[in-house]
Structure formats: structure tokens, C-alpha cells
């Protein structure tokens, strides 16, 4: 198996939208128009390519971007320019437990290092226990929460050196 991150291309849009839709309860809704908007704003927007198949995708944003996500805005207010934001990551169920998430996070943490910290959020209502355990295991800590009784996220940060 050969796995690598590569920029999202137009031929990947259907796969990215399908993956996002499958995981929409853990991510935010995404349609073609919003995908184009996020691609224009993102610092990184990559697919996880495994032997030519789209096995996952990841989107990140640097500081100072006019991104309208409440979570991103919260990190902007908290950290100013000293953060890098991982907005969404999804791995297709058929490709899980093969080390792909580790591959993605190793690369994103490398890219985020100049910003001092990598930030993200994990659902705690409804709970995403697997993601929470994964992030705690990688050294992320909760720095706050955001949401209401129907959806609450743990705002997480990892200091990078």
C-alpha cells in the first residue's frame, strides 16, 4: 500500500463530498459551492491517496483567514496569529486502522509547527469518543468548549515546538 497526501483536485470533489456527507454528524455540512469556498480560503486541502483511491481528506486554515467557522473565530480570538487550525479530517471506513490518520497528523503537525500550536475541535455532544481518545493520545488538551445542548465541541490545542 502506498499512501500520500496530495492537493484536492476537481476530480476528487465527488469523493470528498461523499466522505463529508458520510461523516456529517462529526463534521459540518458541505456541498459543492461550500467546498469551492473552503478550497479558496484553506491553507491545505488534501486527499489521502492510497494507490490512486481517495481514502480520506483534510482541510486546514492558517491564522488571518476570513473563515466564518465559529470554532475558527474562537481560536482567532484566543490565540491571534499563533495557531494553525485543522478544520476537518475524514478517513473512509474501508481504510481505517491502517495508520492513515497518523500519516495525516504527522504532516499537518509539521506544517503547523511555525505557528506554535495546532488547534481543532472534537464533538463531545453527541460524543465522538474514538476521536477524543485519538487526539488525547497525540498530546492535544482541551482549552474550552463551544456549543449548546444539541451539539458541543471540545476546543483542543497541541503545543508544537
The 8 nearest C-alpha neighbors of each residue, nearest first, counted from 0:
[[1, 2, 50, 49, 97, 3, 48, 51],
 [0, 2, 50, 49, 3, 48, 51, 47],
 [3, 1, 49, 48, 0, 50, 47, 4],
 [4, 2, 48, 47, 5, 49, 1, 102],
 [3, 5, 47, 46, 45, 48, 6, 2],
 [4, 6, 45, 46, 3, 7, 47, 48],
 [7, 5, 45, 44, 8, 46, 4, 43],
 [8, 6, 45, 46, 44, 11, 5, 9],
 [7, 9, 11, 10, 6, 12, 45, 46],
 [10, 8, 11, 12, 7, 13, 35, 6],
 [9, 11, 8, 12, 13, 7, 14, 15],
 [12, 10, 9, 8, 14, 13, 7, 15],
 [11, 13, 15, 9, 14, 10, 16, 8],
 [14, 12, 16, 15, 11, 17, 10, 9],
 [13, 15, 17, 11, 12, 16, 18, 53],
 [16, 14, 12, 18, 17, 13, 19, 11],
 [15, 17, 19, 13, 14, 18, 20, 12],
 [16, 18, 20, 14, 19, 15, 13, 21],
 [19, 17, 21, 15, 20, 16, 14, 22],
 [18, 20, 16, 22, 17, 21, 23, 15],
 [19, 21, 23, 17, 22, 18, 16, 28],
 [20, 22, 18, 19, 23, 17, 24, 16],
 [21, 23, 19, 20, 25, 24, 26, 18],
 [24, 22, 26, 20, 25, 19, 27, 28],
 [23, 25, 22, 26, 27, 21, 20, 28],
 [26, 24, 23, 22, 122, 27, 127, 121],
 [27, 25, 23, 24, 22, 87, 28, 19],
 [26, 28, 23, 29, 25, 24, 19, 87],
 [29, 27, 23, 26, 30, 20, 19, 24],
 [30, 28, 33, 34, 27, 16, 19, 31],
 [29, 31, 33, 32, 34, 16, 28, 35],
 [30, 32, 34, 33, 35, 29, 16, 12],
 [31, 33, 35, 34, 30, 36, 29, 37],
 [34, 32, 36, 30, 35, 31, 29, 37],
 [35, 33, 31, 37, 36, 32, 30, 38],
 [36, 34, 38, 32, 33, 37, 39, 31],
 [35, 37, 33, 39, 34, 38, 32, 40],
 [38, 36, 40, 34, 39, 35, 41, 33],
 [37, 39, 35, 41, 40, 36, 34, 44],
 [38, 40, 36, 37, 41, 35, 42, 34],
 [41, 39, 37, 38, 36, 64, 42, 66],
 [42, 40, 60, 38, 43, 59, 37, 39],
 [41, 43, 60, 59, 61, 40, 44, 58],
 [44, 42, 59, 41, 58, 45, 60, 6],
 [45, 43, 58, 57, 6, 7, 41, 38],
 [46, 44, 6, 7, 5, 57, 56, 4],
 [45, 47, 56, 7, 55, 5, 4, 48],
 [46, 48, 4, 55, 54, 56, 3, 53],
 [47, 49, 53, 3, 52, 2, 51, 46],
 [50, 48, 2, 52, 51, 1, 54, 47],
 [49, 51, 1, 52, 48, 0, 2, 53],
 [50, 52, 49, 48, 53, 2, 1, 54],
 [53, 51, 49, 48, 50, 54, 47, 55],
 [52, 54, 48, 55, 47, 46, 49, 51],
 [55, 53, 91, 47, 90, 48, 52, 94],
 [56, 54, 90, 47, 89, 91, 46, 53],
 [55, 57, 46, 47, 45, 89, 88, 15],
 [56, 58, 88, 45, 87, 44, 46, 89],
 [59, 57, 44, 87, 43, 86, 85, 45],
 [58, 60, 85, 43, 86, 84, 42, 41],
 [61, 59, 41, 42, 84, 83, 85, 62],
 [60, 62, 83, 42, 84, 64, 63, 59],
 [63, 61, 80, 64, 83, 82, 60, 75],
 [64, 62, 65, 61, 80, 75, 79, 66],
 [63, 65, 66, 62, 61, 40, 60, 41],
 [66, 64, 67, 63, 40, 62, 72, 68],
 [65, 67, 64, 68, 40, 71, 72, 37],
 [68, 66, 69, 65, 72, 71, 70, 64],
 [67, 69, 71, 70, 66, 72, 73, 86],
 [70, 68, 72, 71, 73, 67, 145, 74],
 [71, 69, 73, 68, 72, 74, 120, 145],
 [70, 72, 68, 74, 73, 69, 75, 84],
 [73, 71, 75, 69, 70, 74, 68, 76],
 [74, 72, 70, 76, 71, 75, 69, 77],
 [73, 75, 77, 71, 76, 72, 78, 70],
 [76, 74, 79, 72, 73, 78, 77, 71],
 [77, 75, 73, 74, 79, 78, 72, 71],
 [76, 78, 74, 75, 73, 79, 72, 81],
 [79, 77, 81, 75, 74, 76, 80, 82],
 [78, 80, 75, 81, 76, 77, 62, 82],
 [79, 81, 62, 82, 78, 63, 75, 114],
 [82, 80, 114, 78, 79, 115, 116, 83],
 [83, 81, 116, 114, 80, 117, 115, 78],
 [82, 84, 117, 61, 111, 118, 114, 116],
 [85, 83, 118, 60, 59, 119, 86, 117],
 [84, 86, 59, 119, 87, 118, 58, 60],
 [87, 85, 59, 58, 84, 119, 60, 88],
 [88, 86, 58, 57, 85, 26, 89, 59],
 [87, 89, 57, 56, 58, 90, 86, 55],
 [90, 88, 55, 56, 91, 57, 18, 87],
 [89, 91, 55, 54, 92, 95, 94, 56],
 [90, 92, 54, 93, 94, 55, 89, 95],
 [93, 91, 95, 94, 90, 54, 96, 89],
 [92, 94, 91, 95, 54, 90, 96, 97],
 [95, 93, 92, 91, 54, 97, 90, 96],
 [94, 96, 92, 97, 93, 90, 91, 99],
 [97, 95, 98, 94, 99, 100, 92, 93],
 [96, 98, 95, 99, 94, 100, 101, 93],
 [99, 97, 101, 100, 96, 102, 95, 94],
 [98, 100, 102, 101, 97, 103, 95, 96],
 [101, 99, 103, 102, 98, 104, 90, 95],
 [100, 102, 104, 98, 99, 103, 105, 106],
 [101, 103, 99, 105, 100, 104, 98, 106],
 [104, 102, 100, 106, 101, 105, 107, 99],
 [103, 105, 107, 101, 106, 102, 108, 100],
 [106, 104, 102, 108, 103, 107, 101, 109],
 [105, 107, 109, 104, 103, 108, 110, 102],
 [106, 108, 104, 110, 109, 105, 111, 103],
 [109, 107, 111, 105, 110, 106, 104, 112],
 [108, 110, 106, 107, 112, 111, 105, 104],
 [109, 111, 107, 108, 112, 106, 113, 114],
 [112, 110, 108, 83, 109, 114, 113, 117],
 [111, 113, 159, 115, 114, 109, 110, 108],
 [114, 112, 115, 111, 110, 160, 116, 159],
 [113, 115, 81, 82, 112, 111, 116, 83],
 [116, 114, 159, 112, 113, 81, 158, 82],
 [117, 115, 158, 82, 159, 157, 114, 83],
 [116, 118, 83, 157, 156, 82, 111, 84],
 [119, 117, 156, 84, 155, 83, 85, 116],
 [120, 118, 85, 155, 84, 154, 86, 156],
 [119, 121, 154, 153, 155, 152, 122, 118],
 [122, 120, 153, 152, 131, 123, 130, 154],
 [123, 121, 152, 127, 126, 124, 151, 125],
 [122, 124, 126, 152, 125, 151, 127, 153],
 [125, 123, 126, 151, 150, 122, 149, 152],
 [124, 126, 123, 150, 122, 127, 151, 149],
 [127, 125, 123, 124, 122, 128, 121, 131],
 [126, 128, 122, 130, 129, 123, 131, 125],
 [127, 129, 131, 130, 126, 132, 123, 122],
 [130, 128, 132, 131, 127, 133, 134, 126],
 [131, 129, 133, 132, 128, 127, 134, 121],
 [130, 132, 128, 134, 133, 129, 135, 127],
 [131, 133, 135, 129, 130, 134, 136, 128],
 [134, 132, 130, 136, 131, 135, 129, 137],
 [135, 133, 137, 136, 131, 139, 132, 130],
 [134, 136, 139, 138, 132, 137, 133, 131],
 [135, 137, 133, 134, 138, 132, 139, 131],
 [138, 136, 134, 135, 139, 133, 157, 132],
 [139, 137, 135, 136, 157, 140, 134, 158],
 [138, 140, 157, 135, 156, 134, 155, 137],
 [141, 139, 155, 156, 142, 157, 135, 138],
 [140, 142, 155, 154, 143, 153, 156, 139],
 [141, 143, 155, 154, 140, 156, 144, 153],
 [144, 142, 154, 141, 153, 145, 155, 152],
 [145, 143, 153, 154, 152, 151, 146, 142],
 [144, 146, 152, 151, 153, 143, 154, 147],
 [147, 145, 151, 150, 152, 144, 148, 149],
 [146, 148, 150, 149, 151, 145, 124, 152],
 [149, 147, 150, 151, 146, 124, 125, 145],
 [150, 148, 147, 124, 151, 125, 146, 123],
 [151, 149, 124, 147, 146, 148, 125, 152],
 [152, 150, 146, 124, 147, 145, 123, 122],
 [153, 151, 122, 123, 121, 145, 144, 120],
 [152, 154, 144, 121, 120, 155, 141, 143],
 [153, 155, 120, 143, 144, 141, 142, 119],
 [156, 154, 141, 140, 119, 120, 142, 118],
 [155, 157, 118, 139, 140, 117, 116, 141],
 [158, 156, 139, 117, 116, 138, 159, 140],
 [157, 159, 116, 115, 156, 117, 160, 139],
 [160, 158, 116, 115, 112, 157, 117, 108],
 [159, 112, 115, 158, 113, 116, 114, 109]]
